[in-house]
Amino acid sequence: MKALYDLTPFTLLDFPDIPAAIFWFAGCNLRCTYCYNPDIVLGAAHIDEESALAFLTKRIGLLEGVVLSGGEATLYPNLISFCRSIKSLGYKIKLDTNAMRPDIIATLLKENLLDYVALDYKAPSSEMIRICGGGSEHRFWESFHIVQKYGIYFEVRTTFHPDLLNEAQIITMADTLKNKGYTRPFYIQLFREGVPTLGDLPSCERVVDYTLLKRYVTLRN
Ligand code: SF4
């Protein structure tokens, strides 16, 4: 079955502490205006599972992990069985997800198929349609509570474009996370200018109070 839009054979940056490959799943259930991967979100899969697993078989002993990214990996209908196959080769799995499929995340965790989860906390409810074209903050919290319950390594992150979210909203999100028992860093990924995005975004012109933000979040470029 065609699973991936693309495959990055090696990264030291995307899976904490281990060398990994990145599997880019085609398609997404959101349409974030700042999305850097319009080709993957709108494109079709053209790498099948067998080829991806053959690649991993050849890299046993060289790589230790696989990052499931995209697009949105949890939309792939055969994901559970694909993850079982990846695990049977001895790899750790990290899921990068927009958190809109808590049911799939729960199944993966129940089967002990995930070693690390990066959850996007996109925006407060009131901004989801404007920024992401859909989705819900409620589903983010469902995913959050599921991951928290299983006690595996996970992180929460938000992409920050100063014209889409302001400092007060980010601080409220950070406080809410803290009140829900989140004690790890809340990562803010700063929007990168000059790359193609799904939406038509203006350049960021507003001056941001990063000194204030740094009291509540961990900034990431
Ligand atoms: S940034 Fe948004 S649209 Fe792009 S892949 Fe992630 S969730 Fe999907």
Boltz pocket constraint, residues with backbone or C-beta under 6 A from the ligand:
constraints:
  - pocket:
      binder: B
      contacts: [[A, 27], [A, 28], [A, 29], [A, 30], [A, 31], [A, 32], [A, 34], [A, 35], [A, 36], [A, 37], [A, 41], [A, 70], [A, 71], [A, 72], [A, 98], [A, 198]]
      max_distance: 6.0
